[in-house]
Amino acid sequence: MNRRVGGFALVAVLALLPSVAAAQGVPTDSVVELTLFERVAIQTSVVTFMGVAVLALLPHWCSPAIRTARSSVFVSSLFGIAVAVLLALLGASAWVFSQIMLGW
């Protein structure tokens, strides 16, 4: 498999892992309420860990990807917008499914 394709696949898997974990059922008697600050801290540390994991696992893929992103700002912007829209749709669908399946 091409390293670039493998890198994109790894990033996609790492981006989907939090959604998969959030979709798992949790018994209601063991739910712990977190404050907004705690949720932001946990999400920030998970995203930071994912970024470090990508940099550690694919060092040969990251440098050319960063050079390409810096050299072609238009393509990088379009890719970033597309990923942001995709993540928003994924989050919205996860919310809808949680409302339907869990009855919240």
C-alpha positions, 0 to 999 in steps of 0.5 A: 500500500502506498504510504500516502494512502496508508497515512490517510487511512490511519488519520481516518481511523484515528478520527473515527475512534472517538465516535465509535467509543461515544456510540457505545452503550453505558449503563445509566447507574455508572454515568459520571457527569463531567463539567464543561471544563473536564470534557474540553480537557479530555477531548483536547488530550485525546486529539493531541494524543492522536496527532502525536500518534500520527507523527510517531507512526508515520514520520515519512508521510508527515513531512511531505504532507506538511510541505504539500499543505504549505505549497498549495494553500488552495488545495489544503483549504478545500481539503480542510473545509471538506473534512470540517463539513464531514466531521460536522455531518458525522457529529450530527448523525451521531447525535441523531442516532443517540437521540433515536437509539437511547431515547434522550 
